[in-house]
């Protein structure tokens, strides 16, 4: 539940509404991965409602939706020019879900309307013949980084910020992606960033603990070791971690506000000629430790006896309950997976009734 302190946390911003947006985006993401029909679960699931082959990375998706929602809060509160780069592989459901929820997707593809019929089309086309890929492909509005061919997200983020002084690029880096050589080398790109003529890059390291089929290094090393590593790359490290949504929303909102203030101070000093001779590069890195599949209650949501939340089954490149059509007993697993997001269907209806001018984009 969202308590009064949570509602009053940020003056002028309703973080409870942000939480409803996040849940709606999670529901839309689950629907894209699993459903061919019955988009708002008006009737019990049957075999005909479920896709025969499932693609999409559920483990990283709630975290990508979480970050997207909070970046939109910043855009609205501060009138920012901000770009969202999604690095984790198979994170397409999150980017497409948010783009549709805010109206950007429908502006680009008018046949995918902002109603139940459009939601049906949105779900059906995802990772389906003649549809769209499971990555943030070039057909995704605002995408400059596909994800999946891992390692290039941070380089693309810096490339977007160069010679673009009014832009902040928030780059979500998967902890599996972080083990690639290209990404490891990209941390040094801040050495070429000039706060006078260039924009800012905000790396957000998404530590969900797993890659395609194994544990990740950066999520397993001690916290102080990870902090020292990122500080060695000349970044100030801010940690956001937990598995309670209300607590996480408060942490993330406070952290992003602090970082944006710091970026503004650095750029103002440099552009007024009062900064240091060496361009300051400590614009901040968020190490967000978000358990994989974090909308699923730990040790309660299972399929075929296996726990899904906070495990490699939630984070792996495969989907939850992948044998829906061949093994009908697995279908309740999908229903349980969707249940924590089920308020998202109601949240979608609320968002659909809002003034379209309230919708913003982080890409």
C-alpha positions as CSV (number, residue, x, y, z in Angstrom):
1,X,0.0,0.0,0.0
2,X,1.1,3.6,-0.6
3,X,1.1,5.5,2.7
4,X,0.6,9.2,3.3
5,X,4.3,9.9,3.7
6,X,4.9,8.3,0.3
7,X,2.1,10.5,-1.3
8,X,3.6,13.6,0.2
9,X,7.2,12.8,-0.5
10,X,7.8,15.1,-3.4
11,X,5.9,18.4,-3.5
12,X,3.9,18.8,-6.7
13,X,4.4,15.1,-7.7
14,X,2.0,12.3,-6.9
15,X,4.3,9.3,-6.6
16,X,1.2,7.1,-6.0
17,X,0.2,8.0,-9.6
18,X,3.7,7.1,-10.7
19,X,3.3,3.7,-9.0
20,X,0.1,3.1,-10.9
21,X,1.8,4.0,-14.1
22,X,4.6,1.5,-13.3
23,X,2.1,-1.3,-12.6
24,X,0.2,-0.5,-15.8
25,X,3.5,-0.7,-17.8
26,X,4.3,-4.0,-16.1
27,X,0.9,-5.4,-17.1
28,X,1.3,-4.2,-20.7
29,X,4.7,-5.9,-20.8
30,X,3.4,-9.2,-19.5
31,X,0.6,-9.0,-22.1
32,X,3.0,-8.5,-24.9
33,X,5.1,-11.5,-23.9
34,X,2.2,-14.0,-23.4
35,X,-1.1,-13.0,-24.9
36,X,-2.6,-13.4,-28.3
37,X,-6.1,-12.5,-27.1
38,X,-8.1,-11.6,-24.0
39,X,-5.9,-8.5,-23.4
40,X,-7.5,-7.3,-20.1
41,X,-8.3,-10.8,-18.8
42,X,-12.1,-10.4,-19.0
43,X,-12.4,-14.2,-19.2
44,X,-10.3,-17.1,-17.8
45,X,-7.2,-17.8,-19.8
46,X,-7.4,-20.6,-22.3
47,X,-4.8,-22.2,-24.7
48,X,-6.1,-20.0,-27.5
49,X,-5.2,-16.8,-25.6
50,X,-1.5,-17.7,-25.2
51,X,1.3,-17.4,-27.8
52,X,2.8,-20.7,-29.0
53,X,6.3,-19.4,-28.6
54,X,7.3,-16.9,-26.0
55,X,10.1,-14.3,-26.3
56,X,11.0,-11.3,-24.2
57,X,13.0,-10.9,-21.0
58,X,10.6,-10.5,-18.0
59,X,13.4,-10.4,-15.5
60,X,14.7,-7.0,-16.6
61,X,11.4,-5.6,-17.6
62,X,9.9,-4.3,-14.3
63,X,13.2,-2.5,-13.6
64,X,13.2,-0.8,-17.1
65,X,9.6,0.2,-16.5
66,X,10.5,1.5,-13.0
67,X,13.3,3.7,-14.4
68,X,11.2,5.0,-17.3
69,X,8.4,6.1,-15.0
70,X,10.8,8.0,-12.7
71,X,12.5,9.7,-15.7
72,X,9.1,10.9,-16.9
73,X,8.6,12.4,-13.4
74,X,11.9,14.3,-13.8
75,X,10.9,15.5,-17.3
76,X,7.6,16.8,-16.0
77,X,9.0,18.4,-12.8
78,X,12.0,20.0,-14.4
79,X,11.1,20.4,-18.1
80,X,14.1,18.4,-19.1
81,X,15.3,17.3,-22.5
82,X,16.0,13.7,-21.7
83,X,16.8,10.5,-23.7
84,X,16.2,7.0,-22.4
85,X,18.6,4.3,-23.6
86,X,17.6,0.7,-22.7
87,X,20.7,-1.6,-22.8
88,X,19.5,-4.9,-21.4
89,X,18.7,-7.6,-24.0
90,X,15.1,-8.5,-24.8
91,X,13.9,-5.4,-22.9
92,X,11.6,-4.4,-25.8
93,X,8.4,-5.1,-23.9
94,X,9.1,-2.3,-21.4
95,X,10.0,0.4,-24.0
96,X,7.0,-0.5,-26.2
97,X,4.7,-0.6,-23.2
98,X,5.6,2.9,-22.0
99,X,5.6,4.4,-25.5
100,X,2.1,3.1,-26.0
101,X,0.9,4.1,-22.5
102,X,2.0,7.7,-23.0
103,X,0.6,7.9,-26.5
104,X,3.8,8.1,-28.5
105,X,3.4,4.7,-30.0
106,X,-0.1,5.5,-31.3
107,X,1.2,8.8,-32.8
108,X,3.7,6.8,-34.8
109,X,1.4,3.8,-35.6
110,X,-2.2,5.1,-35.6
111,X,-3.6,1.6,-36.1
112,X,-2.4,0.7,-32.6
113,X,-5.0,2.7,-30.8
114,X,-5.2,3.7,-27.2
115,X,-8.1,1.4,-26.3
116,X,-8.7,-2.3,-25.8
117,X,-8.6,-3.0,-29.5
118,X,-5.3,-1.2,-29.8
119,X,-4.0,-3.2,-26.7
120,X,-5.0,-6.4,-28.5
121,X,-3.0,-5.4,-31.6
122,X,-0.1,-4.3,-29.4
123,X,0.0,-7.7,-27.6
124,X,-0.5,-9.8,-30.8
125,X,2.3,-8.1,-32.8
126,X,5.1,-8.6,-30.2
127,X,7.6,-11.3,-31.1
128,X,5.1,-12.7,-33.6
129,X,5.4,-13.3,-37.4
130,X,4.9,-10.0,-39.2
131,X,5.1,-8.1,-35.9
132,X,7.9,-6.4,-34.0
133,X,11.1,-7.8,-32.3
134,X,11.6,-8.4,-28.6
135,X,14.3,-5.8,-28.6
136,X,14.0,-2.0,-28.7
137,X,14.4,-2.3,-32.4
138,X,14.6,0.7,-34.8
139,X,10.8,0.5,-35.3
140,X,10.4,1.4,-31.6
141,X,9.7,5.2,-31.3
142,X,12.7,7.0,-29.9
143,X,15.1,4.1,-29.9
144,X,18.7,4.6,-30.8
145,X,20.0,1.4,-29.2
146,X,18.4,-2.0,-29.9
147,X,19.6,-4.0,-26.9
148,X,20.3,-7.7,-27.3
149,X,23.5,-7.2,-29.3
150,X,24.9,-6.3,-26.0
151,X,27.6,-3.8,-25.0
152,X,26.9,-0.7,-27.0
153,X,24.4,1.2,-24.9
154,X,26.8,3.4,-23.0
155,X,28.8,4.3,-26.1
156,X,25.5,5.2,-27.8
157,X,24.5,7.3,-24.8
158,X,27.7,9.4,-24.9
159,X,27.5,9.7,-28.6
160,X,24.0,11.3,-28.2
161,X,25.3,13.7,-25.5
162,X,28.3,15.0,-27.4
163,X,27.6,18.5,-28.9
164,X,24.1,18.4,-27.4
165,X,24.4,20.6,-24.4
166,X,20.8,20.6,-23.3
167,X,20.4,16.8,-23.3
168,X,20.6,14.4,-20.4
169,X,20.9,10.7,-21.5
170,X,19.9,8.2,-19.0
171,X,21.4,4.8,-20.0
172,X,20.2,1.6,-18.3
173,X,23.0,-1.0,-18.4
174,X,22.2,-4.6,-17.7
175,X,24.6,-6.3,-15.4
176,X,25.0,-9.1,-17.9
177,X,25.7,-6.5,-20.6
178,X,28.2,-4.9,-18.3
179,X,30.5,-7.9,-18.7
180,X,31.1,-7.3,-22.4
181,X,34.3,-5.7,-23.5
182,X,32.6,-2.9,-25.4
183,X,30.6,-1.8,-22.3
184,X,33.6,-2.1,-20.0
185,X,35.6,0.2,-22.3
186,X,32.7,2.7,-22.6
187,X,33.0,3.8,-19.0
188,X,36.0,5.8,-20.1
189,X,33.9,7.9,-22.4
190,X,33.3,10.4,-19.7
191,X,36.8,11.6,-20.2
192,X,35.8,13.1,-23.5
193,X,32.7,14.8,-22.2
194,X,32.9,18.6,-22.0
195,X,30.3,20.2,-19.6
196,X,30.3,23.4,-21.6
197,X,29.5,22.1,-25.1
198,X,28.1,18.6,-24.4
199,X,25.2,17.2,-22.5
200,X,25.3,14.8,-19.5
201,X,25.1,11.0,-19.3
202,X,23.5,9.3,-16.4
203,X,24.5,5.5,-16.3
204,X,22.0,3.4,-14.4
205,X,23.5,0.0,-13.6
206,X,20.6,-2.5,-13.4
207,X,21.8,-5.1,-11.0
208,X,19.2,-7.9,-11.1
209,X,21.9,-10.5,-10.4
210,X,21.6,-12.7,-13.4
211,X,22.4,-12.8,-17.1
212,X,21.1,-15.2,-19.8
213,X,21.7,-18.4,-17.7
214,X,24.0,-17.6,-14.8
215,X,25.0,-15.1,-12.1
216,X,26.6,-11.8,-12.9
217,X,29.9,-10.6,-11.6
218,X,29.0,-7.0,-10.6
219,X,25.9,-8.1,-8.7
220,X,28.0,-10.6,-6.7
221,X,31.0,-8.6,-5.7
222,X,30.8,-6.7,-2.3
223,X,29.2,-3.3,-2.4
224,X,32.3,-1.5,-1.5
225,X,34.2,-3.2,-4.3
226,X,31.6,-2.2,-6.9
227,X,31.6,1.4,-5.5
228,X,35.4,1.6,-5.8
229,X,35.3,0.2,-9.3
230,X,32.8,2.9,-10.5
231,X,34.6,5.6,-8.6
232,X,37.8,4.6,-10.4
233,X,35.9,5.4,-13.6
234,X,35.3,8.9,-12.1
235,X,31.7,8.4,-11.2
236,X,29.9,9.3,-8.0
237,X,27.8,6.2,-7.0
238,X,24.3,6.3,-5.7
239,X,22.7,3.0,-4.6
240,X,19.0,2.3,-4.9
241,X,18.0,-1.2,-3.7
242,X,15.2,-3.1,-2.1
243,X,12.1,-5.1,-3.0
244,X,9.3,-2.9,-1.5
245,X,7.8,-0.7,-4.2
246,X,6.9,2.2,-1.9
247,X,10.4,2.3,-0.4
248,X,12.0,2.0,-3.9
249,X,9.9,4.8,-5.3
250,X,11.0,7.1,-2.5
251,X,14.7,6.1,-2.9
252,X,14.7,6.6,-6.6
253,X,12.9,9.9,-6.6
254,X,15.3,11.3,-4.0
255,X,18.4,9.9,-5.8
256,X,17.4,11.3,-9.2
257,X,16.6,14.7,-7.8
258,X,20.0,14.8,-6.1
259,X,21.8,13.8,-9.3
260,X,19.9,16.3,-11.5
261,X,20.8,19.1,-9.1
262,X,24.5,18.0,-9.2
263,X,24.5,17.9,-13.0
264,X,23.0,21.4,-13.1
265,X,25.6,22.7,-10.7
266,X,28.5,21.2,-12.7
267,X,27.2,22.6,-16.0
268,X,26.3,26.0,-14.7
269,X,29.8,26.4,-13.1
270,X,31.5,25.2,-16.3
271,X,29.5,27.4,-18.6
272,X,29.9,30.5,-16.4
273,X,33.6,30.0,-16.3
274,X,33.7,29.3,-12.6
275,X,34.4,25.6,-12.7
276,X,37.7,23.8,-12.3
277,X,40.3,23.7,-15.1
278,X,39.8,19.9,-15.4
279,X,36.3,19.4,-16.6
280,X,34.4,17.7,-13.7
281,X,33.0,14.3,-14.7
282,X,31.4,13.1,-11.5
283,X,27.9,13.4,-12.8
284,X,26.7,10.3,-10.9
285,X,26.0,6.6,-11.5
286,X,22.9,4.9,-10.1
287,X,23.6,1.3,-9.0
288,X,20.0,0.1,-8.9
289,X,19.8,-3.4,-7.3
290,X,16.3,-4.6,-8.5
291,X,15.5,-8.2,-8.0
292,X,14.6,-10.0,-11.3
293,X,10.9,-10.2,-11.9
294,X,10.5,-7.9,-8.9
295,X,6.7,-7.5,-9.2
296,X,6.4,-11.2,-8.3
297,X,6.2,-11.9,-4.6
298,X,9.3,-13.8,-3.5
299,X,8.7,-17.5,-2.6
300,X,5.0,-17.2,-3.4
301,X,4.7,-17.1,-7.1
302,X,5.8,-20.4,-8.6
303,X,5.2,-22.5,-11.7
304,X,5.5,-26.3,-11.6
305,X,7.0,-26.0,-8.1
306,X,9.8,-23.5,-9.1
307,X,10.1,-20.1,-7.5
308,X,10.2,-17.3,-10.1
309,X,10.9,-14.1,-8.3
310,X,14.5,-13.2,-7.4
311,X,15.9,-16.2,-9.3
312,X,17.6,-17.0,-12.6
313,X,14.3,-18.3,-13.8
314,X,12.9,-14.7,-13.6
315,X,16.0,-13.1,-15.1
316,X,16.9,-15.6,-17.8
317,X,16.5,-15.0,-21.4
318,X,13.6,-17.4,-21.4
319,X,10.2,-16.5,-20.2
320,X,8.3,-17.5,-17.1
321,X,6.1,-20.6,-17.6
322,X,7.3,-21.1,-21.3
323,X,5.2,-24.2,-21.9
324,X,1.8,-22.6,-21.7
325,X,0.2,-24.2,-24.7
326,X,1.7,-27.7,-24.4
327,X,1.2,-28.0,-20.7
328,X,-2.1,-26.4,-19.6
329,X,-1.2,-26.8,-15.8
330,X,1.4,-24.1,-16.4
331,X,-1.2,-21.5,-17.4
332,X,-2.1,-20.7,-13.8
333,X,1.6,-19.6,-13.5
334,X,0.9,-16.9,-16.0
335,X,-2.2,-15.8,-14.2
336,X,-0.2,-15.6,-10.9
337,X,2.5,-13.7,-12.7
338,X,0.0,-11.2,-14.0
339,X,-1.9,-10.9,-10.7
340,X,0.6,-8.5,-9.0
341,X,0.2,-6.4,-12.1
342,X,-3.5,-6.9,-12.4
343,X,-4.1,-3.5,-10.9
344,X,-2.2,-2.4,-14.0
345,X,-5.3,-3.0,-16.1
346,X,-7.3,-0.7,-13.9
347,X,-4.3,1.7,-13.9
348,X,-4.3,1.6,-17.7
349,X,-8.0,2.6,-17.8
350,X,-7.2,5.5,-15.4
351,X,-4.3,6.6,-17.6
352,X,-6.4,6.3,-20.7
353,X,-8.9,8.7,-19.2
354,X,-6.3,11.4,-18.3
355,X,-5.6,14.5,-20.4
356,X,-3.2,13.4,-23.2
357,X,-1.1,16.5,-22.5
358,X,-0.1,14.9,-19.2
359,X,1.7,12.1,-21.1
360,X,5.5,12.7,-21.5
361,X,8.2,10.8,-23.1
362,X,11.7,9.8,-22.0
363,X,12.9,8.8,-25.4
